[in-house]
């Protein structure tokens, strides 16, 4: 029986260390081959955003070997590697706007070091601008930003810091639109819809797919995915508790299948709660 990927956000670890992987690469391929190459998506916490960003990073690095048997491996995708800027704003200091600026500068420097390029970083905004231009000589750049809004949400009850951080991030992300010719693909995730915080007014080229029915099942698990990919775990619970697998599925559905990200009838399970139930085999609030 494969292990349950509770709290694991790295696609490489899941695919190489014996964890269950629910294939979402059909959505990654649809985004990559879509007509709008710059995307924004909001989802609640613990819904698989970071894992999907990790999946995109592996695809754009050309790691086809990680996706054997997955939808994208059966496609005509070319697997050419691209320079990738992967930034998680949950990892930057944000207690003050000054500390956020300094931390963003360090993050840009770390990315420059990772790609072995030397750039000037007089400010976070200029550093990002210089880094993308420097990497563009190697091919169009892929920009992946996770938890874009954490420096604001962390200070939701401190208006001064929240507003200062918002203005700083607005100028930081505003660079992306003006460098469009150097950028192949952009994917930004967070909890809040950017229209509510007017953070991307300078980067209004982003397509918001948060409530786009085509991507409603991109994160979280559908009923069919639960039944298919976790069949062994469901059977084990059924045997242990003297239930049928259908009865176990009904418990799961009652407790954790309450999310919709489209007007259509596409429901998904919160993955963190569903995985914890499959592990502990007891229905309760895990989140």
N, C-alpha and C positions, 0 to 999 in steps of 0.2 A: 504494500500500500504506500503510495507516495505521501510525502510530508505535506502538511498544510502551511502555506506561505504567510503566516500571521505576522504582520508588521514588516515584511520584507519588501523593499522598494527597488531592488536592483535586479534587472532582468537576467543578467549573467548568472547571478547566484541561483535564481529560480530554475533556470534552464539547465544548469550544470550540476546541481546538487540534490536532485531528486525531489523537487517540490512540484505540486500540481500547478499547471499553468493554463489558465483559461485564455484561449487565443483571441486576442483583440487586434491582430495585425491587419485584418481586413479594413478596420477603421483607419489605421495608420496609413495604409496604402491609398485609401480614398482621399485622405487629406493631402498626402504628398503629390498625388496625381491630379488634384483638384485645380480649378481655375483661380482660386483665391489662395495664394501661398502663405498668407499671414493670418494667424488665427488666435482667438482668445476663447477660453473656456472656463466657466466657473462651476464648481462642484463643492459640496460640503467637505469638511475634514474627513479623513480616513475613508476616502472613496476611491483610491487608486490613482490619483493624479500624478504622484511622483513616480509610480511604476510605469505609467504610460509615457511620461517624459523620458525615463530611462530606456524604454523600448524604442522610442524615436531616436535617441542618441545612438543606440546600438545599430539601428538600421542605417543611419546616415554615416556611421563609421565603417559600414560595409561588412558587418559581422554576420554574414549569411549562415554560418555554421550554428549560431544560436537558435535559428528558427526552422530547423529541419522539421518537416511535418506540419508547419503552420501555413496559413493562407498565403502569406506574402512570399514564401519560398516556392510556391507553385505558380507564381505570377511571372511576368516578364520584367520585373523591377531590375535595374542594372547594377545595384549594389556598389556604385562608385563612391569612394569615401569623400567626405567634405569636411572642411574645418568647422568645428562645433564650439559654440560658446554656451555652456550649460551653467546657469546661475540659479541658486536656490536662495531666495531672500529670507527664508527661515533661519539661515545660517549667518546673517549679517547682524552686527550690533545696531540697535535702533533706539536706545534710551533717550538720546537727544538727536536733533538733526545734524549737529556737528559730528557726532559719533557715527551716524549713518553715512555721511559723506566720506569720512575716513575709512570706514569699513568697505564701502563700495569701491573706493580706490584700491584697497588691498585686494579685493576680489578680482578686479580687472588686472592688477599686477600678477596675481596667481595664475590667471588664465593666459596672460602673455608669457609667463615662465613655462607653463605647460606646453604652449605651442612654440616655444623657443624663438620668440620675437622680442625686440627691444623697442619700446615706445615711450613717449613722454606722457605723464599722467598728472597734469596740473590740477585737474578736477575729475570727478567720476565721469561726468558727461563727456569731457574731451578725451579722457582715457578710452572710453568705449568707442568713441568715434575713431580714434587713432588705431585701436586694435582691430576693428572690423576692416578698415582700409588696408592695414598691413597684411591681414590674413587673406584678403581678397585676391592677392597675387597668386595664391595657391588654389583658388577656386571659390565659387560662391559660398558664402558663410551661412551656417545654420544657427539660429538663435533660439535657445530653449530656456525659458524663465519660469520657475516654479514658485508658487506662493508670493506673487508680486505684491499683494496687499498687506502682508504681515506687519511691515513697519507702520502701517496706519491702524490696522485693527488692534494691535497691541496697546495703542494709546487712544482708544475710542472714547475714554472718559477724561482725556487730557487734550483739549482742543488745540492748544498752542503747539504741542509737539506733533500731534496728528497732522495739523495743517502744514507745519514746516516740512515734515516728512513727505507729505503729498506733493508739495511744490517741488521738492528735490527730485522725487521719482518722476514727476511729470517731465522735467527737463532731461532726466537720464533716459527715459524711454522715448522721448521725442526725437532722439538721434536716429532711431531705427527707420523712421519714415524717409528721412533725407538721405539715407544710405541704401535705399531700396535696390539700386542697380547692383550692389555688392552682396545682397542677401537672397539666398535661394528660398528659405523657409523660416517662418517664425511661429513659435507656439508658446503662448503665455497662459498660465493657469493661476487661479486664486479662488477665494471663497466668495467674494463680493463681485457683483457685476460692475464693470468699469464705468458704465454710464452713470452709476450712482455716486461715484467719487470723482468724476470728471478728470481722471488721472491720465487718460490717453487722448486728450483733446489735441495734443501735438503729434499723436500717432494714430490718426483716425483712419489709417489704411487697414487696421485689423478687422477681420470678420468675426463677429461674435456668434459662436455656434452653441452657446449654452443651452438654448431651447430649440435647437434644430433637430427635428425628428430623425434625420438621417444618422445622427450621432447619439441618440438617446441612450443606447445600450453600450456606448463606448467604454464607460466605467461602471462598476457594479456588475452583478451577475444576473442574468435572466433566469427564468424558471427552467428553461431548456438546458442552459449551461450548468446549473446546479445538478440537475438530474443526470446529465451525461458525464461531466468532468469529475464529479464527486460521488460517483455511483458506489465505489467501494466503501467510502466512509458512511454513506447512507445505509448500506447493507449491514455494516458493522453495528451501527446504532440500532437498527431494527432488530437484529439478532439479540443484542444485549438487553433491550427493553421489551422484548416479546411483542413487537409491533410489526406492521407491514411497512415496506419502504414508502408506500403512498401515505401512510399515517405520519411518518417522519417528515415527509415533504410538506404535509399540511401544517405541521408545527412550525417549520421554517417559514412557510408562506405567511402564516398568521402573525408571526413576530417580526419578520425582517423584510418583507417584500412590499414596502410601502412608498417607494420613490418613483416619481415620474418626472422626466425632463423634456416632455413634449405634450402637445394636446392630444396626440394619438394614444392608444391604449398600450403603451410600452412601459412595463413596470420592471424595476430592477431591485435586487437585494443590496443592502449595504454590505460590502464585502468583509469589513472588519468584524461586524456582528455575526454574520453567517459563518465565517471561519472559526470564530471563537465557540459558537454553538457546536459545530462539527467536531471541535477539539474536546470541549468539556461535556458535551452531550446533555446539556441542561438549558432550557429556554429561559433567558433572563436578559436584562438590559446590560449589554457589554460596552455601551458607548454613551 
